Amino acid sequence: MYDVIIAGAGPAGAMLAAELRLHDVRVLILEKETGPLSYDRIVGLHIRSIELMAMRGLLDRMREHGRRRPAGAYFAAIDKPAPAGLDSPYAYLLGIAQPVVVELLSEHATALGARIRRGCPVTGFTQDDDAVTVELADGERLRTRYLVGCDGAHSTVRKLLGVGFPGEPARNYTLMGDLELAVPPGPIADRRVHIRPAGAGVYRIIVPAGAGEHTEPPTLEDFQRQLHAVAGTDFGARSPRWMSRFGDATRLADHYRIGRVLLAGDAAHIHPPLGGQGLNLGLQDAFNLGWKLAARIRGWAPDNLLDTYAAERRPVAADVLDNTRAQTALVADDPGARAARRLLTKLMDFDEVNRYLLEQITAIGVRYDFGDGPDLLGRRLPDVGHVYERLHRGRGLLLDRTGRLTAGGWSDRVDYVGDPAADLDVPCVLARPDGHVAWIGDDQRDLDRHLARWFGYPAG
């Protein structure tokens, strides 16, 4: 009997497995593919995801394999610099190959004790009051207390669970890949086309692929044909490193949990890649879910704690879907879209507008509804005084500037840091394992109530 079986060894699945293992949960990842990803697609870790890596001591390893780029020009690729004064030492984009992200997170999870079985697709499951029976393609059956579908946009777990996936189907498709170009490209008027250097003689190419159904993998000839259609030349495109095709389908699962089966990452939401939010959104799902599911399994979770996963993350996904819909409209090549883009470009000269859009894309503007209180309540705790180093174990954190408070009977789940010099304009904060501020104040009895709300009954 496992505690948790995760379907899918992508970024969300590997991140979730690692988070669960921090709490000694028995985890098995089942991955349908027999080996690692074969393509070298570069993705961008946004500010919030970089912070999450710092919270778990993974950032240095990620940076060894990535390239720092300035934050900004995220929303519909409108070229505006990041606003000044972002409250994060990680206010940049980290470009890194997606297979490297998966490999590093998988290594982290297995080092903590998670198991990964490749070539083992989930083909069925049934659940009862006590557990889930998972069926594999070869007929093997496994029992687990919980099953989490992190198996992508075409999630088998979601389909078997019978969860609706409403939204808009793909209407238009785009080609993306890294190819050599014999002729360096000049300016291209079509805003839907992006060509930028990605190494010696290699360019990252994004070009419209047109409408209609596309079921086969793209070919070099597809790129050459579409480049010629929009630019009058294919620039001598050759020697592709990797190629992919994506559509603009936008869908959100009706439910993130039914009984003992949950969904995370692309299994729960899909959208166009504008703003580069997809992988980041999945990582942040896993970070939110991991400690809550572990708390349920370890026996100290308050009754409704696991319900807060969907209550918090589904609205965030809905907002991402809406902002990608807006971005899709802004990059269209018709008079109305061009006028709207010109207007937004001017509006983004106002710091408040530019800041709002950047915080939305990078997820540092996310605020969960924890009730009335100071603006910091429900938001991410900034890395004041390198406090993220104290979150490596995936526990809660009481940051006390008064020296008068204590985690008391919750000290097995919550670490205490007394720091009168912490750069905060509030006396004390209680941060959850995912780094969101769950309480602000200076009264011990009020703190105890909120410790019980998020961390259950005190020990002893």
Buried (B, 14 or more C-beta within 10 A) or exposed (E): EBBBBBBBBBBBBBBBBBBBBBBEBBBBBBBBBEEEBEBBBBBBBBBBBBBBBBBBBBBEBBBEBBEEEEBBBBBBBBEBEBBEEBEBBBBBBBBBBBBBBBBBBBBBBBEBBBBBBEEBBBBEBEBEEEBBBBBBEEEEEBEBBBBBBBBBBEBBBBEBBEBEBEBBEBEBBBBBBBBBBEEEBEEBEEBBBBBEEBEEEBBBBBBBBEEEEBEEEBEBEBBBBBBEEBBEBBBEBBEBBBBEBBBBBBBBBEBBBEEBBBBBBBBBBBBBBBBBBBBBBBBBBBBBBBBBBBBBBBEBBBEEBBEBBBEBBBEBBEBBBEBBBBBBBBBBEEEEBBEBBEEBBEEBEEEEBBBBBBBBBBBBBBBBEBEEEEEBBBBBBBBBBEBBEBBBEBBBBBBBBEEEBBBBBBBEBBBBBBBEEBEBEBBBBBBBBBBBBBBBBBEBEEBBEBBBBBBBEBEE
